[in-house]
Every structure is written in structure tokens, then in C-alpha cells.
Amino acid sequence: MEARPGKKPFRILSLDGGGTFALIQAKVLDDLFPGEDGHQVLSHFDLVSACSGGAIVAAALIEGYAPREIFELFDNPVNRHALFGRLPWYRSLLQLVTGVFSPASPVGHRFSTDGKLAFLQRILPVMGTTSLQNLHGILNDSIASLRAQRDEPSRPTMSFLFVTYDFDRDRARMMRSDVASPAASFPHRQQRATLAEAAHASSTAPINWFDKPAEFDGCRFWDGAMTGYNNPVLAGVVEAIAMGVPRRDIGVLSLGTSTVFLPECGSDGIPDALCRSRASTGFLPELVKVGKTIIADPPDAHTFIAHLMLDGGLPADVSCCPYTDTAIVRMNPVIQPVIDRATGQWRVPAGWSAEDFRRIAEMDIASRRQEDVDLIKRLGDGWLRDEWHNQPIRGCGIWTSPPADSPRLPNTDHLCEIGHRWYSTAKSAWTALSA
């Protein structure tokens, strides 16, 4: 495969974890591939890497759901209550007791692991009971037919992997459709996990979420985010390089589920209501914080590492920002204040109150209430309209406001050092890479 300038013939779809916020990924895929079903969407890619909530989205695509139908899965309250099935009160006593002493930071299991597996098996009736190894052939037969209909030149078979955490061996485990992948450890064993089980293993978040590890085939698993791969972009890039794909040929569409990046309280000229409160210390608050780090921002360093692995360059100074010469297109809404171009002051995005802004910034990933899900949908819709910033591959961590006598308003695009500051520019970049 000879890459034309700007084109990437080997394409990776990377899907972050994020619980209910994964409906944002469905919105993006529907915008990028309108009217296409799951297999049609997958036929545009050569590799899919997924984790946690993104693993459920990937499994639904493999089942054949159109992106709009995946959105409806998450938007349906019956499905949300099945995915995050509440444990009876007597099995969540720790959550109740710690909530009395620390209302803002209760600790303990809330949801049923077994209930989540039953939900996944219900929504994946065709492919869910098939092993990943057997799915590799079944899915590629369908994808080869779709590519032939588009009269595309020959391309590699499509493969996918789900990131999980092996509970008993304390290490990352990649559940692959291609068991003979050069990236896999020896010996290459038959992959017994079914599609539903792999998505289940990748999405069983511990401590403050599910009551026990996912278990099958004599092994136990926690959420893949425990490995630091909540954003699994690096897993996908490493897989492709191990397969022998030239780095210059690799393009990545990395879809997130939102990230929170707020200035610290006391930041110059920014209202405290839009800032991050100083975290409490103590055993319970710190235990909650440790649990949430598995889905927090630090794993997003992987996007920058992957950018460099694919020979991405670096801006010489801030005047060169945003630097957009990259093979990785990151699409992820950032929950942060925006600049008012008329006044130069930081404010909430258009149409949002400070109260709703705080709610979305502090919302749990396992949101089940309709009013919370409606806020997530508003976030996704506003981001698609460029009312919220898009996450950079590398961003500036300094928040400033212009001096009172400044003749120019601050250029918030410079907060994005590498990548695309808005969804619309990210979309255009992906169109150019994948055309």
C-alpha cells in the first residue's frame, strides 16, 4: 500500500471508556458515517482498539448496530438501569455507611456485575455468543463484501482488540480477534472469550462501581482502564506497528467520552464557579480519588506518545500552535470555560448555566437519571456545533486572562498546542486522512 501525501491507508478506530458518556461516541460516528450500519462503519477501518464503555460501543458495531441505534441503547432508561443494575441495599452497605460520614465521597460497590453481563448478552443476540477468534473470520467476510461493493483496492483484514485487566495476574490483557497477532505473547492460544464476555471484562470497573470482577474461562477481569488504557489509542498503534504496518501509513481516529479540564480556584480573572475545587484529603476522599484515576486525564498522555510514535512533529513555540500536522485525530469534548470574544472574559458555553456546568463537570460515569443523560446529550450536541472545545493531543496547562489595557483578546486556540481545537476542524482533518 503506497500512501499518498496526507492519506493514511491503514486506519485505526480507538474508543475510550466512559460509561454512559459513551453515547457521545455514537453521536460522532453517526455524524461521520450517516445512515451506515455497524459493519459499514467498521469497513472504513483496519483495526479497532476499545476499552470499557468504548468496548460496548465496539461490540454493538460488531453486532451490526448503526451508530444512531447505539446512541438509543444508551439513551434508553431501561437499558441504563440494566447496564448499571443497582445492588440491593444489603449488598451495598459500605456505600450507605460511608455516605453518612462523607456524603461527597461515599465508597463501595453499587452495581451488579452479573446483571451487566446479562444485559450485554441480551443486546448482542447474534454475535455475542461467538468467540472473538471465530468472529474474526465472520466479520471480515462481511467487511470484504462491503469493500468490494465500494470497488476498493485490496486491504488488510480488519481486527479488533479489547483492553482488560487480569485480576489474578495483575497485568494488562488484550483480548484480540487475531490470536496470531505478532504483538501477542507466546504461546498463541485459542481465544475462548465471546464478544459479550470480552466487552464485559473490559467494562467491569471496581471499587465504586461493580461488585466483583468479571469471570469466565477460569479467569477474572477488571475494567481495562485499570491498566492505564482507558484511552486505548496506544494499544492500537502498538498493534499496528507489530503487524508490520509502516508508520507513515497509519492514521488514527481517537474518540473520547469527554474530559474535564478546569482552572484552579483563584486563577486570574476566572470566576470560582468555573474552577476546580481543591480536593479534600482523608482516607475516604483519597480512596475515591484513587478509584477515579482509572478514568481520569493522565492516561490521555497516550495520545501524545502515539503522536510521536507515528513521527508527529512538535511546535517550535506558542506562535506555531495549534500544530495540526499529525496522523492522530482526537475527537473528545473538553468540559472547561470558554472565552467570550466580545469581552475577553471566561464564561460557561452558550446556553448553559453555571449550575449545569458544575453538574456535568462533576457527573459520575455511571449516570442513569434522565436529567443527567440529557445534560450529556446537550454537551455532545454543543461540542458538535463547536460550542465546547475539543481535546488537544497536547495542551497548555496555563490559564490566563488579558490585561485590562490589552489591545487584543486572548487566542484560546493556543491552549491547544498539538491537535484540533474544535470538532469541525478535527472532522475536516479526518476526512483528509481517510479520503
N, C-alpha and C positions, 0 to 999 in steps of 0.2 A: 504494500500500500504506500503510494507516494503522496505525501502531504502537500497540498497547495498552500501558498502563503496565507496564513490566517485560518486555515481549515484544519480540523482535527478529526482524522478518520476513525480513531479509536476513542469512544466516548463512554464516560463513567457517570452513572447517576448515584449520588450519595445522599442518603436520607437520615437526618438526625433523629434522636429521640425527643420526646416532649409531651407524652400523654395526650390529653385532649387537644393540645395546641397543634397536634399533627394534622388537624383539619386544614391548617394553613398550607401545608404541602399539597393537599388535594386541590386547594384553590389555585395554587401556582400551576400545577400540572394541567388543570382544566384550562387555564389561560394560555399555556404554551402549546397544548395539543387539543384544541376544542373539538368535541364530537368523537374523539378516539376512545376505544376501549383499552383495557389494561394491556393486552398483548400488543396492540398497535403502539401504545406508548413505549413499551419495553423494546420494541423492534428498532427504535431510534438509538438504542444503547448497546454496548458490548459487555458491560459489567455493571452490576448493581451491588453497592455495599450499604447495609442498613443496620440500624440499632434501635432497640426499644420501640417507641411509638412509630418510628420510621420503618421498623421491621414489619409492623402490622400493615402499614401502607404498602410496602413492597409485596407482602403476601396477598393483599387484596388485588394488586395489579396482576400478580401471577394467576390468581383465581379467575381474572378476566374483568373485574370491576372497572368501569370507566372512572376517571378522577372525580367527576360530579357525584357518582354513586358512592365513592369512598367518603367524600365530604358528608353525604347524607347519612352514612353509617355513624360518623362521629356526632352529627347534628341530632340524631335520634335519641331522645332521653331514655328509651327502653334499652338501647344498646349501651349507652354510657353507664347505666346502672348495672348492666350485666358485666361490662368490662371492668368496672370498679365496683364490684359487689360488696356491700358493707358486711362486715362480720357481725354476728350477734353480740350484744353488749358484753356478755360474759367472756367473750374471746378477745375483747379489745379493752380490758380493764386498765391496762397500763396507760393507754391513750386518755381514758377518762380521768384517772387519778392524777397524772402529770398535768392535765389540763386545768385542774383545780389550783395547783401551785404555780403553774406557769402558763396562763391562758394563751399567750402569744407563741409559745413553743412546746405544745404537747408532744409527747414521744410515744410511739407504739404502733403496732400493726392496725390497719383499718380495713383492708380488703382481702378477699378470698382468692388465693392462687388457683384452687381447683375451679372456682367459678369463672375465672378468666380463660382457662383452657377450654371449658365447655362453650364459652362464648365464641372463641376462635374456631372451634370445630363446627359450630353452627353456621358461621358466616363464610366458611371455606368448605362447602359441601363436596365440591368436585376435586380440587387439588389438595385439600387439607390433609387427607389421609395418605397421600403419596409421599414416598421418601424423596429427599432432596436429590439423591442420586438418580432416581428414575425420572424426576421432574426435569432434569437437565435435558434429556432426550425429548420428552413430550413437549416442553416449552419451545425448544429450538425447532422442532418440526413446524409448529405454528408460526414462529417468527420468520423462518426461512420462506414460508409461503407468502407472508405479508411483504417481505422484502422483494420477492420475485414479482409480486403484483405491482410494486413501485419501480420495477426494472432496475434495481440497484445492482452494482457490481458485487462480486463475492466478498463477504466479510466474515470475521471470526464468529464462532458460535457464541451465543450470549451466556454468561454465567453469573451467578449471584452468591453473595455470602451474607450471613447474619452474625453479628458480633455478640458473643455471650461471655459470661464469667463462670468458669468451672469452680463451683463452690468447694469441692473436696481437694482439688489440686492447686487452688489459689493462683489461677493464671487465666489469661485471655484464651478463649477458644473460638475459632472461626468455623461456623457451620457452612460448608460450601456445597454448591451443586456439582462442581467439578472436583471430585475427590482426588484426582490425579494432578491437581494444580502443583506446579513447581514450588509454590510458596508454602505448601503443606508439609508438616513434619512426616518423617518416615516412622512406621510403615503406613502406606496409604490404605486405610481400612474402608470397608463398605460403610456408607453413610446411612444409618438406620433412622435418623430423625425424620419425621414427617414435616411437611410445610407448617402445619399448625403447631407442632411441638417446637420447631426452630423459632418461630415468631414468639411463642410462649416463653422459651428460655431466654430470648433476647430482651424481653419486656417485663421481667418479674423484679421490680425494684424493691430492695429490702428496707428494713428499719422502720420507716414511717409510712410504708405503703402495704406491701403484700405479706401474708402471714407465714409463708415458708418458701423455700426455693422451689423452682420448677423441677420436676423429677421424672425421668424416663430412661429406659435402656441402662439402668443401674447407675446413672449419674444424676447429679443435682446442679442446678444452674441459678445464678442471679442475673440481673439486668446487665447487658453488655456495657452500660455506662460505667459500671464499677471498674472497668479496665482503663478508663480514660478515653474511650472511643464513643462517647455519646454523639460526637460529630465524627462519623466513620470515614471521612474523606481520605485520611492517611492509609487506612486499611485497604481501600480501593486502589489507591495509587501504587502501593507496595505490591499488591496482587498483580496489577498490570505489568509492572516492571519485571517481576519474577517470571511472568509469562513470556518475556522477551519482546514486549511492545516497545519500539523506540520512544524515548521520552518526548521527542518533538511531535509525535503523532497523537499524544494523549490530551484529551480535553475533558474537563470535569464540570458537571452541573451539581453543585452542593446546595441542597435545600435544608434550611433550618426550620425551627418552630417558634422563633422569637428569642431574643436575648435582652436582658436588662442591663443598661449602662447609664447609671445616674451619677451626677456630680456629687461630691461630698458636701454635707451641710457646711455652710459658711463660705462656699465658693463665691467669688466676687460677682455681685450683681445678679445672682440666680436665686429666686425665691426658695425658701426652705421646703415648701410643699412639693417642689420638683426635685428635691435632693434625696440622697440615700441617708437614712438614719444610721447613726452609729450603732453597730451590732452590740447586743448585750453579751456579757460573759457569764460564766457559771456552767455547771455540769449539763443541765437540760438544754439551754440555748446553744451551747457548743456542740452537744451531741446532734441536735437538729441541723446545725450548720455543717457538720461533718457529713451527715446523710445527704444534704442538698448539694454538696460539692460535686457529686457524681453527675449532676445535670447542669452545673454552673458553667461559667465562662472559661476557666482555664483550659479545658480540652480544645477550645477553639484555636489554640496555638497550632493545632494540627493543620489548619488551613494554610497558615503562613509557611510551615515546614513543607507541606506538599507543593506550595507555590515555588519554593526554592528547589525542591527535588525535580521539578519539571522545567528547570533552567529559567525560572522567572527572575527578572531583574529587580533592582532597588532604586528608589528615587534618590537623586543626589542631594536634594534639600527640599524644604517645605514648598518652595515655589513650583516644584515638579509634581505636586500632589493635586488630585489623586492620580496615582500611577496605575494605568489600566492595561499595560502590556503583560497579560497573564493568561495562562491556559486554564485557570480555575475561575469559574463564575459562581460566586457565593450569593445566594438569594435568601435573606433572612431579615425580618423586621426587627429594628432596634427600638426598644422602649426607652426613650430618652426625650428631654425637651428639644424643641426646635427653635430656630431663630426667627423672630418677627422681622421681615425685611423692611418694614416701614419704620420701626422704632429701634431695631438693633437689640431688642431685649429677648431673653429666653422665655418661652411660654409653652403651654401644652399644645399638641396638634389641634388643628381646626376642628371645631365641633365637640371637643372633649372638655369636661370639667376637671378641675384639679382632683376632685374626689374619685372620679372614674379612672383618671390617670394613675392614682395611687393603688386602686384596686387591681388594675391589670398588671402593675409592676410587682405586686406582692402576691399574685394569684398562684395557687398550687397547681401543679401539672395535672393532677387528677380531678379536674373540675367536672362536676356533674350537674350543678344547678343551672337552669336555663339562663338566668340573668348573667351568670359568669360566661357561659358559652356565647351569649350574644355579644359580650364585650370582646371576646376573642375574634369573633367574626367581624366586628367593627374594625378591630386592629388590622386584620388581614385585608379587608376591603380598602381601608385608608392607605395602607402601605402600597397596594397595587396602584393606587392613584398618586403615589409619591407624596403623601401627606405625612408619612413616617420615614425616617432614614432607613437605608439598607445597611446591613453589617459589612464593614470592610474586611479584607483579608489581613491587613494590619492597620490599626487605628491609632490616633493620637489620644493620649490619656489626660491631656491638659484642657481644662475648661476656662475660657476667658471671656470677658465682655469688653467692648471697645471703650476707650477713654471718652469722657464726656465731650471733649473737643475734637474727637476723631472725625476726619472728613469722610472716612469710608466705613461701611458696615463690615463686620467680620465675615469672612468667607468660610462657611461651615463645611464646604467641600474639602477643605484642608484637614478636617478631622478624620477624613478617610485618606490614609496615606497610600495604601495599595488596595485596589478593588474598585467597586462601583457604589457611589453614594446613594443612588436611587434605584428603585426596582426597574424603572423604564430603561435606564442605561445598562443595567445588568441583563435585561431581556434582549436588548439590541446586541450586546456582546455575545450572548449565547447563540443568537441567530447567526451571527457572523462565523462563529467557531464551528457550528454544526450544519451549516447550509450545504 
